[in-house]
Amino acid sequence: MASFLYRLGQMAFRQRRWVLLLWVAVVAVVGIKGLTAADGPDDSSSMPGIESQKAFDLIDKRFPGTEADGASARIVFVAPDGQKVTAAENREAVVKTVTEAADGGQVASAVNPFEANAVSKDGRTAYATVTYKVTASDVSDGSKNELQEALGEAKQAGLTVESGGNAVAAQTEAGGLGEAAGVLVAALVLLVTFGSMAAAGLPLLTAIIGVLTSMFAITALSSAFGLSSSTGTLATMLGLAVGIDYAMFIVSRYREERGKGHAPQEAAGRAAGTAGSAVVFAGLTVVVALAGLSVVGVPMLTKMGLAAAGAVLLSVIIALTLVPALLGFWPNAVLPRRLRHRNRKGTRANMKRLETVTNAAGSTKESRWARFVLCRPLPVLLLSVVGLGILALPVTDLQLGMSGDEAKPTSTTERRAYDALADGFGPGFNGPLTIVVDAQGADDAAGAVDTIAKKIASTGGVVSVSKPRFNEAGDTAIISATPSTSPTSEETKNLVHTIRSERSGLESATDATFQVTGTTAANIDVAQKMQSALIPYLAIVVGLAFLLLLVVFRSILVPVKAAVGFLLSVLASLGAVVAVFQWGWAAGLLGVEQTGPIMSMMPIFLVGIVFGLAMDYQVFLVSRMREAYVHGQTPGRAMVTGFGHSARVVVAAALIMMGVFSGFITAGEPMIKMIGFGLAIAVLFDAFVVRMAFVPAVLALLGRRAWWLPRWLDRMLPRVDIEGEALAHSDTPAAQPDERQRETAGI
């Protein structure tokens, strides 16, 4: 592996113009294909295998033309204190508002609250439902503005008017000043780490090229493979993350090899052969984690995972080819300013100075910390494990679900509409359960539906049940049941299970069956599916990664240590998410106004993304320790040497990722805040606690046992030479002065 990548790096450096032209052609072709490709399908919320999805499918089949999740808006009218919406003036204003809203270009119908009996018992609150001809994603800004203009009539009459529903919800935007600040942080960290504008800009440039190429490719394939606009979200996030990391590690190793006196082309080859080997296997572990998302059984997650895996593979290829090629154009520009080649006569003196600085790893603060851990491994290990264990305790109270308008800031009209409906009609009004009764096998369909409706109405926790709405064939009916508790409460979850448990008895009595669906039931089903899929996903991902790390490090205990450290960081970060977003600890500091359940997909996302980044740090950090050990150093000295050479770059990579992810915390959407916080805190725990403390402490305690491998297994495993041992045995003589000058000049 090292020898092949060494030759590849040298070839890319030597043929840099052709390599650059090839990448320009690839970006151009893929870009043209992406820009001219047909639009992909809309985002699908399909979740195979859950009852609520089966019920949605049944509605689509038995009620043709009805969109179970179609666009709708709800206008909420609240009369001033001491008044009622049924008063003559208020009633007239409400009717005019609904009539004007019905005239919208994309509106299918608008139901008057007085005709639909949508007035609260105290007469102060009423609501009108506006149904659109298009899906929520296709409701235009013009239609949203028309609705808001229609509300003016009732507002002028003194009524409080708010609007909610998926038709008026603002599209979630993850971008903004926060993310721009994250990119700025990445640039500053790279500049401080390398001390060179070129060295800082090169990883950013190649990462952006990789992300653009990936997004163009996803767009080009969207129609053929059914990829929606959200499929590339994970690919963009991880493509940028690993793209910067991989290029940074190659550039860092190139600078180190130049410091040892190697000519630019030789240094590029050695960087590709050593750091490039680590990049390949780090990329493979990330791909394993992303491809493993397919075991969850959610088509959207499968597509997102595979698209992101493709983006990561592309980042690996760019790091191994385009980065060495660009180093060929600016071989000295990436070196620290004070040590760059000023003129040809001073080349050897400068290289000697650089070699002296580069080889002084033992005097760095990273090496001093490594020696501190080497002398006190047990206290450091216990402190890191106990600390992360305490932070992970809130996970025992983890509640999964999907928050709705109740989690939005009170400054939004959706949140105010939600609160007004809860005050006027009860907390369960915002999350009704939809009961789909299939009476095809019943002799008396109407009687069977009536029996089921009465049974559900008598169930504890149900406030009211609507009249059944039959399809044209008269064999299927839809009933709406309003719970007495809020959509995200544990009581509502128990109510859904209770209603479903009554099914078997009713089936035998009526020859009809039913299914419970609706947004509330769907969120409950999704949460259960995500929770049940988490353990198998973890087992597959960690198991396959163990095998990869076993091959890379030729050790049994090092992969075990990597898996344990990863689990500690993930559990601690998930515990922090629960403490902030579910319990409300320090929620105000992040602008979280309403606590609630943790997003159903959050644990899966956290495991997938953090696993990828954690294995990056693991491979880059420990591979340098393994390299020093293979080249003859004692286990303790190898740990200090490897830590001294790689810890600074790993810390820089972690700071970059924390800066990028923290940008999401500034978003107004609670779910995006949760994702940003969870990822940022996970990188903090993994990079600064697990990799900087837990890993060196474990290696110090294990000593030579850390690299133990049974002989029979050693003979079976393929040798990949990630340490560059073959390169060490075939050191080439220093380049001749004329050759070095030509390479230095980039000729």
N, C-alpha and C positions, 0 to 999 in steps of 0.2 A: 504493500500500500504506500509506504513512505517513498520508495524508489519511483513508483509510477507517478505520484503526485509531484515529486521533485522534478522529474522530466517534464511534466505538464506545466509546472510553474516556470521553468526555464524557457520552454517553448513559447508560452504566452508572453514572457518578457521579451524574448528575442523577436517574435513575430507580432509585436504589439500593434502595429498599424493594421494588420490583417484581422487580428482579434477585435480591435475596436470597430473596424468596418463591419465585421460580422455581427457584433452586438447592435450597432446602429441599424443594420438591415433587419435584424430580428425585431427590434422595437418598432421600426417603421411598418413592417408587414403586419405584425400583430396589432399595432395601433390602428392601421387602416381597416383591418378586419373588424376590430372592436367598434370603431366609429360608424361603420356601415352595416353592422349586424342588426337583425330585427330585434325588437324589444323582447325581453324575457317575460315570463308570466309574473303575475302579481304574487306577493308573499302569500303562502298558504299556511293556514293554521291547522292543517290536517294532522291528526295524531292517531294513527292506526292502533287498534287493540284496546281502546278504552270505551266504556259504555256511552259516554256523552257524544263521542264521534260517531258511533253507530246510530245513535238517535238523530244526529244532524243528517247523516246519509239517508235515513228513513224519511225524514221530512222532505228532503230534496226529491226523493223518489215518489212519495205519495202526494205531495203538494207541489206539482210542477209549477215552475215560475216563481216559487217562493225562495228567497235567499235566507237561510237560517242565520247568517251573520251579515246581512245586508246593512247598508248605511242608513242611519236614522239619527234624528236629533230630538231632544226633549226640551221644550220651553217651559220654564217654571215661573209661575206668577205668585207673588206673595203680597197680600194686602197690608197696608199700614196698621199699626196697633189700633184696635177698636173698630176696624172695618172688616168687611168680607169681600171676597172676589165676586160674590153673587150679587152685590149691590148694583144698581142700574148702571151707573157711570163706569164702574170697574168692569162689569160684564161687557158693556159695549166696547171698551178699550181692548179687552181680551179677544173678543170676536174679530175686531178689525185687524189685530195683530196676526191672528191665525190665518185670516183670509189673505192678508198680504204675503205671509210666508208661503202659502199654498201656490202663489203665482210665480215662485222661483223657477228658473229654467230647467233645473235638474230635479225638481220636486215631483214626486208621484202623488202624494196626498198629505194633507194636514188635518188631524182630527181635533175638532172643537172639544175642549174639556167638559163643557156642559152637556154635550150630546153623548160623550163617552163615559159619563159618570166619573170623571177624573178630578173630583173636588174633595178635599179633606173633610173630615167630620166637623171640624170647627169652622169650616168655610173660609179660612184664611189663605189656604194654598190650593193651587190648581196647576195642572200641567197639560200641555198639548204635545202630541207625538207627530213629528214630521218625518215622512218616509221618502227616501230618494230613489231615483231610477237607476243609480249607479252604485258601485261599491264605495266603501269609505275612502280608499286610496285615490278614487277617481273624482271625488267631489272637488270642484274647482274653487279657487280662491274667490272668484266672482260670486259663486253660490253662497259661500260662507259670509261674504259681505252683504249679500241680499238679505240673508237671515238676520244679521245684526241690525241692518237698517229697518227691518220690519218690527224689531223690538222697541223702536223709538216711540210708537204710538202709545203703548202701555206705560212706558217710563214717564211720558209727559203727563199721564193721568195720575201719577203718584205711586204706581205699583213698583215693587222691586221685581225685576225681570232678570233671570239668569238662564243660561243654556248649557246643555251637556249632551253626551252621546258621541258615538264614534265619528259622526259626520262633521262635527265642529272641532274635534280634538286636533290640536296642532301636531304636525308631523315631528317626530323626535329627531333632533339634530345633535349629533355628538360633537360637531366641530365648534369652533369659536375661539375666543381669546385664551381660554384655558389650554386648549391643545396647542395653539400657537406658542404659548409660554412653555409648554412641554418640549416642543422642538427646539426652542431657544435654549432651554436648560441642557438639552442633549448636545447642542453645538458648543456651549460653554464648557461642559464637562470634558468633551473631546479636546478642546483647545487647551484646557488646564492639564489634562493627562499627557498629551503629546508635545505641548509647547510649540506647535507648528500649525499654521492655518491650513496648509496642504494636508497634513496628517489628520487634522480634524474634519476637513471637508470631504476627503476621499470616502470614508465610510458612509457619510450622509448621502453623497452623490450616488454611490453604487446601490445603497438601500432604496433610494427614491426610484432609480432605474428599475430595480427589481419589483417594487410595488406597482409602478405604472405598467410594466409588462404583464404582471399577474392580473391586474384589473382589466386590462385590454383583452387578455386571453379569456377571462371569465365572461366578459361581455360578449365576446365573439362566440362563445359556446353556450350562451344562456338559452337561446331558442332550441338548440338541438338537445340539450340535457335538462331543460326545465329549471335553469338557475335563475332565481329571483334577484331583485336589487340588493337584498340583505345578505345574499350568499357570500359576497366579497368582504363583508365587515370583518370577520375573523381573519381572513387572508390579509387584509390591509394592516390590521393591528399586529399580527405576528410577523408578517413579511417585513414591516418596518423594524420591529424589535430585533429579530434574528439577523436581518440584513446588516444592521449597524454592528451588532455583536461580532458576526463572522468576519466582516471586513476589518474591524478593529483588531481582532486577534491576529489576523494575517499581517497587518501593518505593524503591530507591536513586535511580532517575531522577526519581521524583516529588519526593523531598526536594531534589534538585538544582534542579529547575524551580521549586520554591517558593523556593529561595534566590535565584533570578534575579528575584524579585518578582512572579511570576505568582500569580493567585488559585488556590485549591484545585482548582476544577473545570477551569480551564485547565491547571494542572500535571498533573492526572490524564490529560487528553486528550493532552498532549505526551509524557507518560511512555509511554502506550499507543502513540503514533505513532512514537516513536523506539526505546525499549527493547523495546516490543511487537513491532516489526518484526523485531528481532534474535531475539526469542523464537520467532516464527513459523518463521523459517528454521533456527534451531537445532533446533527440534522436528522439522522436516522431515528434517534430516540424521540425527537419532536414529531416526526412523521408517524411513528408508532402510536403516540398519544392522540394525534388528530384522527388518524384512520380508525382508531378504537372507538370514536364517537358513533360509528355505525352500529355498535352493539346495543346502543340505547333504543334503537327501533323507531327513531323520529326522522322522517325523510329530510326535513329542513336541517337538522343537526348533522346528518350524514353528508349532505351536500356541502355544508359549511366546512366540515372537517376535512373532506377530500380536497376542496378548493384551497383551504389553508395549507394542507400538506403539499400541494403543488407549488404554492408560493414559497414554502420553506425549501423545497428541492431546488427551485430556481435561485434562491439566495445562496445556497451551497455552490451551485455551478458558477454564479457570478463571483463569489469569493475566490474560487480556484482558478478562474480564467481572466475575468475583467480586472480584478484588483492587481494581479501581477503585471498585466499589460499597462495599466495606468502608472504603476510604479516605474515601469520602463521609460515613460515619458518624463517623469519627474523623480529620478532616483535619489536625489539629495534634498529635495524640497520637503520631504516628510521627516527629515531629521531635525533635532532640536536646533533652534536658531544659532546658538553659540557654537555649535559643533558642525554646522554645514560646511561643505567644501567652498572655500572662497576663491581659490585659484588652484591650478594644477600642481604648482610646486608644493603647496601645503597639504596635499592629499594625505600622505603617509602620517604626517604629524597629527593631523586632525583625526585620522582613524585610530591612532594610538590613544589619543585623549578620549575618544568615544569608547574604545575598548576598556579603558581603565574605569570609566564611569559605569558602563554596562555591567561589567563583571563584579562590581562592588555591591552585589545583592545582599551580602551579609550585613551591610551597614545601614540598610533602609529601615524605616519604621515598620514596614511589613515583616521583615525578617526578625526584628526585635520582638514583635508580637508573637511570631511563631516560636521563638526561643522561650518566651514567657509561658506559652501553652505547653511546650515540651517539658518544662520544669514543673508545671502544675496541671497536668492533664485531668486528673480526677475532679478537682474543684470546678474547673472550667466546664467539664462535661456535665456534672451534676447541675450547675447553675443554668446552663443552656437548656437541658432537658426539663428541669423543674419549671423554669420560666415559661417555656413554650407550653408545657403541660397545663399550667395554671391558666394561660391565655386560651387554651382549647376547651376549658370546662363549659363555657356557655353553649357549646355544640350539643350538649345533652338535652337542651331545651329548644333545639332547632325546629322551627315550624315553616314548612314550605307552602307557597301559594303565590298568587298574583294579585298585587295591589291595584286598585282602580283609581277613580277620581278622588277617593277619600285620602289618598296619599299625596295628592298634589297640593301646592301652596294655596293658602286662602286668598291669595291675590288673583287666582284664576277663576273664571266664571264657572268652569266645570266643577271645581271644589265647592263653590257656593251653592250651585244647583243641587249637588249631592246632599249637602247639609240641609238645605231647605226641604227636600223631599223626605229625608230621614226624620226631620222635625214634624212635618205635616202628616206623613203616612206611616211612620215607623221605620226602624233601622233596616228591616228586612226588605223594604220596598225596592231598594237599589239593587238587590240581587235575587230576583224571583227565580224559581225553579220551573223549568219547562218539562212537563210530563207528556210523552208521546205514547198514546195507547194504540196498540195494534190489535184490532178486533176482527181480523179476517177469518179466524177460526171459530168465532162465536155465532150462535144462531140468532141472538138478539144483540147486535153491535151497540145500539144506543143504551140498552139496559146494562151491558157489561161496562161501558164507559161510565155510566152513572154510578154503578157500584164502586168502581175504582176511585172515582172522584170523591165520593162520600167517605171512603176509607182513608184517603189521604187527608181530607179535611178534618177528620177526627184525630189525626196523629198529633201528638204533643209537639209544640213548636211551630205549627202551621197556623197563621193568622187567618188566611182566606184562600179560597180556591175559585178560579174564574169558571165561567160557563164553558163547556167543551166546544171547540171549533172543529167541525168535521170536514174531511175532504169531499170531493165530488162523488166518489164511490161510496161514501158513508161507512167505510170500514176502518178508518183511522181518524183519531181525534187528538187535538193538542189542548192541554190544560195547563194553566199557569197557577203555581202555588207560591204564596208569599210567606217567607219565614218570619219569625218574630225577632230574629237576631241578624246582625250585620253579615254581609257576604264573606268576610274573612275570619269570622269568629269560629272557635272550636265547636260551639253549639250547632252552628249551621252545618259544619262538616258531619257531625254526628247525626243530624237530621237527615241528610242525604243517605247515609248508610242505613238509617232506620226505615226510610221509605222503600229503599231497595230490598231490604230484608222481608218486607211484607209481600213481595211479588209472588213468591211460590204459592202462598195460600190463596191469593187472589186469582192466580192462573187456574188452579184446580176448580175454583168456585165459578169462574166466569168464562173459561175457555179463551180468555184474552190475556195479553201480556203488555207490559209497558216498560219504558226506559226513561231515566231521568237525565235531562241535559240542561242547556242554558249556560251562560258564562260562568255562573257560580259553580255549578256541578263540573263543568269542564276544567276549571282551575283546580278543583279538588282532585279530579282524576289525573290531571297532568302532574300535580305534585306527587301523587302516589307512584306514578310511573317513573318519574325522575328519581325518587328515593329508592325504589326497588332496583333501578338500573345502576345506581352508584357503586355498589359493592362489586358486581361483575365487571364493570368498567375499570375500576381500580385494579382488580385482580389481573385482568388481561394486560392492561398497560404496564403495571409494575412487573408482571411476569416476563413479558417480552423485553422490556428494558433491562431486566436482570440478565437475560441471556446475552443481550448486546454488550452490556458492561462487563460480563464475564469474559467475552472474547477480547474486548478492548484492554482490560487491565489484567487479565489472566490471574484472577483472584476470586475467591468465593466471598470473603468477608467485605471487600470494598463495595461490591454491588449491594450486599445486604445493608451496609452502612448508608449507602445512597438512598435506598428505599425507605429506611427508617427516618432519615433526616428529612426526606420529602414529605412523608406523612406528618411529621411533627410541624413543619412549616405550613402545610395546607390546613391541618386541624386548628392551629393557632390563628391563622388568618380568618378561617371560617368562624371561629369563636369570636374574633373581634367584630366581624360583620354582624353576628347575632347581637352582641352587646350594644352596638350602636344603632342598628336599624330595626331591631326587634325589641330590645329592652329600653332603648332611648338614651344610653349613656353617651354624653357629649354629642348628642344628636344636633343640638342647636349650633355647635361650632361648625358643622358641615351644612347647615341650612336645611336639615331634615325636620319638617314640621309635624309629621305624623308617622308614628312607628307602626309596624305590622309584620306580616309574614315575610320571610326571605323569598326572593324570586325563585321559582321552581327550578330553573335551569342554572342558577348561580353555582351550586356545588359542582355540577358537571363542567361548566365553563372554567371555574377556578382550578379544578383538577387538571383539565386538559392544557390550559395555557401555562399555569405555574409549573406543571411537570416539565413542559418543554423548556422553559427558561431555567428551571432548577437543574436539569440534566446538562444544559449548556454550561452552567457554572461548574457543575461537578466534573465534567469531562475536561474543561480547560484548566481547572485548578489541579485536579489530581493527576492528570496526564503529565504535567511538569514534574510532579513529585515522583511519579513512576519512571519518567525519563532519567531523572537524576539517580534513582535507585538502580536502574538497569545499567547505567554507565559507571557503577562502582561505588557510589556513596552509601554510607550506612543509613538505615531507615530514618533515624532522627535527623541526620544531616540532610538527607534527601527531602524530608518534609519541609525543613527550613528553607532550603534552596528553591524548591518548587513554589513554595508560598511566596518567597521574596520576589520571584520573577513574575508570577501570575496574579497575585492578589490585587495589585493596583489596577490592573486592567479589568478584573472581575468586578471590583468595586465601582469602577467607572461605568461599566455596562449596567450594573444594577441601578446606579444613580440616574442614568439615562432613562431606563425603563420606569423608574419611580416618577421621574419628571413627566414623562409622556402619559402614564396612567393617572397621575394626580390631576392632569388637565380635565379629565372626565368628571372630577368631583365638583367642578364649578358649574356643571350643567344644571338646568332647572328640573329636569326629569329625575324623579327619585331612583328609578331603576338604573339609569346611567351613573348617578352618584354612587350607587351600591357597587356596580361593576368596577368603577374607577378606584374606589376606596379598597375594595377587596383585593384587586390585583396589585395596587401599590403597597399595601401592608404585607401582602404575601411575598413580594420581592424583597421588602425590608427584612422580614423574618428569615427568608431562605438565604439571602446573600450575606447578611451581617451577623446572623446568629448561627445558622446551620453551617454555612461554608467557612465563615471566619473563626468560629469557635468549636462547634460540634465536630466537624470533620477533622481538623488537626488534632483535637484532643483524643478522638478515637484512634487515629493513626499512631499517635504517640504512645498510647496504652498498648496497642497491638504489637508495635515494633515489626519484626520480620514476619510475624504471623499474618500481618495485613496482606502480604503478597503471597501467602501460601496457596498452592494449588496441587491437588493429588496428581501423581505422575501419570496415571492412566488417563485422567481428564486433560492433562497438559498435552499428551500425544494426540488426543482426539480433536482438540480445538484448533481451528485454523489460525495461522500467525499473520497478523495484520501490520505489525511493526508501527504502532502509532507513536512510539518514542523516537523514531528515526535512527534506530541502532544501525541499520544498514548504511545510512549516510555517515555516521561516525566512523565506520570501518573503511569508508572509501573517501576520506577527506581529499579534496583536490588541492593542489598547490595554489598559492595566491596568484591571482591574475598578473600578467606582466604589465608593467607600467603603461605601455601604449594601449594595451587592451582595456585596462581599467579606465584610462582617460576617455577612450571612446565610449565605454559603457556609461561613465559618469556624465558625459555630455549628452547622453541619450541618442547617440548616433546609431 
